[in-house]
Amino acid sequence: MKFNFPALLRPGVLVAAALLALAAMPAAHADKDADRARAAVQSGEILPLSRILETVSRQYEGDVIGVELDRDDGIWQYEVKLLLPGGSVAKLEYDARTAALLKAKGRGLENARRKP
């Protein structure tokens, strides 16, 4: 038995359309996250990323390779991944409101610490 689906109702097209719709969903979520972060910076609730990056460069040698802004238990935190001069990756967590270093872990991190 042969079915003649209209072009938009063919199974392959439906699957492709469904995949496109699913792919667009995270982008909408990312836009909402960006809007919340922008509002938090504008209201003074958190520091802009540039201030955090300045703090990182004053404290450690290395190259920033990733940054995330998260809200954990109502507290905004910047999570910074830093490629250290020795080649290992460190993870630094900063209070987004004060730029205080909350956690730091990674092999060779002490050797990358800048002297005050």
C-alpha positions, 0 to 999 in steps of 0.5 A, a space after each residue: 500500500 502506498 501513501 501520498 502524504 502532502 509534502 509537509 506531512 511526509 514523515 521525514 519532513 515531520 521529523 526534521 521539523 520536530 528536530 528543528 523545534 527542539 534545537 530552538 528550545 535551548 536558544 530560547 532558554 539561553 536568551 532568558 538566562 542572558 536577560 536575567 544576567 543582564 538585569 542582575 548586572 544593571 540592578 547592581 546585584 552582581 558585578 559585570 564579567 569584566 570585573 571578575 576577569 580583572 580579579 582573576 588576572 590579578 590573582 592567577 597566571 593563565 588564560 580564561 577558557 570558560 566562564 559560567 554564571 550560576 545562581 546557587 541557593 540564591 547566590 550568584 556565582 561566576 565559575 571560571 575555567 583557567 588554563 594554567 601555564 603548566 597546561 592543566 585546567 583550574 576551576 575558580 568560583 567567585 561570588 558574583 556580587 563581591 568578586 570574593 574567591 569562594 573555591 579554587 581547585 586544580 593541579 598546579 594552581 598554587 604555582 600559578 598564583 600571583 604574588 600580592 
